[in-house]
């Protein structure tokens, strides 16, 4: 028990808050659209977690097949955005 009590007394780091901003929602919707087009349904919670990590530049440790699929869709969303930006600049 002493070891357990010692861990409970350890100082905790304050949580870091990452906002589910409008940019996160837009990213989640785009990923959902890509998923639906590929015949893949991803739960909303998964979309938001992945989009939030993606928008805030965070790595995401996971054991969920949906996140692997979302990584593929994220690449296609990024390529689409780059093409759209290039065509609007020209």
C-alpha positions as CSV (number, residue, x, y, z in Angstrom):
1,X,0.0,0.0,0.0
2,X,2.8,2.4,0.7
3,X,3.9,2.4,-3.0
4,X,0.4,3.2,-4.0
5,X,0.0,6.0,-1.6
6,X,3.3,7.5,-2.8
7,X,2.0,7.6,-6.4
8,X,-1.1,9.3,-5.3
9,X,1.0,12.0,-3.6
10,X,3.0,12.7,-6.7
11,X,2.5,16.2,-8.1
12,X,0.2,16.3,-11.2
13,X,0.9,18.4,-14.2
14,X,-1.9,20.8,-15.1
15,X,-4.0,19.5,-18.0
16,X,-3.4,21.1,-21.4
17,X,-6.6,22.0,-23.1
18,X,-7.0,21.7,-26.9
19,X,-10.0,23.5,-28.2
20,X,-12.6,21.9,-30.4
21,X,-12.5,25.0,-32.6
22,X,-14.3,25.8,-35.8
23,X,-11.1,24.6,-37.6
24,X,-11.4,21.3,-35.9
25,X,-15.1,20.9,-36.9
26,X,-14.3,21.8,-40.5
27,X,-11.5,19.2,-40.5
28,X,-13.8,16.6,-39.0
29,X,-16.6,17.3,-41.6
30,X,-14.1,17.0,-44.4
31,X,-12.7,13.8,-43.1
32,X,-16.3,12.4,-42.6
33,X,-17.1,13.4,-46.3
34,X,-13.9,11.5,-47.5
35,X,-14.8,8.5,-45.4
36,X,-18.4,8.4,-46.7
37,X,-17.1,8.7,-50.2
38,X,-14.9,5.6,-49.6
39,X,-17.7,3.7,-47.9
40,X,-16.3,4.1,-44.4
41,X,-18.4,5.3,-41.4
42,X,-16.3,6.8,-38.6
43,X,-18.0,7.6,-35.2
44,X,-18.2,11.3,-34.5
45,X,-16.1,11.0,-31.4
46,X,-13.3,9.5,-33.4
47,X,-13.6,12.2,-36.1
48,X,-13.3,14.9,-33.4
49,X,-10.4,13.3,-31.6
50,X,-8.5,12.8,-34.8
51,X,-9.3,16.3,-36.2
52,X,-8.4,18.0,-33.0
53,X,-5.0,16.2,-32.8
54,X,-4.5,17.0,-36.5
55,X,-5.3,20.7,-36.3
56,X,-3.2,21.2,-33.2
57,X,-0.2,19.2,-34.6
58,X,-0.3,16.4,-32.1
59,X,0.7,12.8,-32.5
60,X,-2.0,10.4,-31.7
61,X,-1.3,7.0,-30.1
62,X,-4.1,4.6,-30.8
63,X,-5.2,1.1,-31.2
64,X,-8.2,1.8,-33.5
65,X,-8.6,1.0,-37.1
66,X,-10.7,4.1,-37.7
67,X,-7.7,6.3,-36.9
68,X,-5.6,4.5,-39.5
69,X,-8.3,5.1,-42.1
70,X,-8.6,8.8,-41.0
71,X,-4.9,9.2,-41.6
72,X,-5.3,8.1,-45.2
73,X,-8.3,10.5,-45.6
74,X,-6.4,13.3,-44.0
75,X,-3.7,13.0,-46.6
76,X,-6.3,13.3,-49.4
77,X,-7.9,16.3,-47.7
78,X,-4.5,18.0,-47.5
79,X,-3.8,17.3,-51.1
80,X,-7.2,18.7,-52.1
81,X,-6.6,21.8,-50.0
82,X,-3.2,22.3,-51.7
83,X,-4.7,22.0,-55.1
84,X,-7.5,24.4,-54.2
85,X,-5.1,26.9,-52.8
86,X,-2.9,26.8,-55.9
87,X,-5.8,27.2,-58.3
88,X,-7.2,30.2,-56.4
89,X,-3.7,31.9,-56.4
90,X,-3.2,31.5,-60.2
